[in-house]
């Protein structure tokens, strides 16, 4: 589009120069008419070439439902799940360490639904047999809320 407008401006400037060169005699009207015809023909030519260029682009653009595309939502979902699990794991670990309970492992089960709503379903803690499971359960429930299931393993 920019090229078309630039070409039209250049043709307009050229016709203005040609009009300045027209002598003051009986042929002024005929020469002005020819210059106007040249300008109109050039503008129509640029516009028709532009339409042809746009038509050439149409087959390469495919808006059909069966067109192929790369779906990155699976990668994004997996990365987001990992980030959420790491954040929650660090929070739970910090709360437990503050109270003298050192978990061996923390597993966070994260679910992202088809509507992209995120929920944490379950937290699994691997603790030592000598750790206080009741205190750990209360601390984790206080940190994450009562809706998340907490499972302890030895």
C-alpha positions, -999 to 999 in steps of 0.1 A, spaced: 0 0 0 29 23 8 45 17 -25 12 25 -44 8 58 -26 45 66 -32 41 59 -69 9 80 -71 27 109 -54 56 107 -78 33 106 -108 14 136 -94 47 155 -90 57 146 -126 24 158 -140 28 191 -120 62 196 -136 49 188 -171 21 214 -165 47 240 -157 64 233 -190 33 238 -211 37 269 -232 11 297 -232 -3 291 -267 -33 275 -284 -22 239 -275 -23 245 -238 -57 228 -234 -47 197 -255 -14 193 -237 -31 197 -203 -56 171 -213 -28 146 -223 -10 152 -190 -43 145 -171 -48 113 -192 -13 103 -183 -19 109 -146 -52 90 -146 -37 61 -166 -8 58 -142 -30 59 -111 -53 32 -126 -23 11 -135 -8 13 -100 -42 4 -84 -48 -26 -108 -13 -39 -101 -19 -36 -64 -52 -56 -67 -33 -82 -87 -6 -84 -60 -32 -88 -33 -49 -116 -53 -15 -134 -56 -12 -134 -18 -47 -149 -12 -38 -186 -19 -10 -185 6 -33 -174 34 -54 -203 47 -82 -196 71 -98 -231 69 -104 -250 101 -82 -279 89 -52 -257 84 -21 -268 102 -7 -249 132 16 -255 160 0 -259 194 22 -247 222 -5 -250 248 7 -284 260 43 -270 265 29 -239 282 6 -259 305 34 -283 315 57 -253 323 30 -236 343 23 -268 362 60 -271 371 62 -235 382 31 -237 404 44 -270 419 78 -255 426 63 -224 442 39 -244 464 67 -269 473 90 -240 485 62 -225 506 53 -258 523 90 -266 528 97 -232 544 67 -235 568 77 -270 578 114 -261 582 105 -232 605 88 -257 628 117 -282 628 101 -307 603 123 -315 574 105 -333 546 125 -357 524 103 -350 493 73 -329 485 50 -338 456 24 -313 444 -4 -326 421 -15 -297 399 -44 -298 375 -51 -274 347 -85 -280 332 -97 -276 296 -108 -241 305 -73 -234 318 -84 -231 354 -56 -241 378 -61 -262 409 -39 -280 433 -55 -313 442 -31 -330 464 2 -326 484 22 -356 493 49 -353 519 76 -378 526 86 -374 562 109 -393 586 92 -417 611 102 -395 640 85 -363 626 52 -352 641 26 -359 614 -2 -341 633 18 -309 635 29 -312 599 -7 -317 588 -19 -287 607 10 -265 594 4 -275 557 -34 -272 560 -29 -237 575 -6 -228 546 -26 -242 517 -61 -244 530 -85 -273 539 -96 -280 503 -63 -296 493 -57 -332 503 -25 -338 522 -10 -373 522 20 -383 543 44 -411 535 72 -425 555 
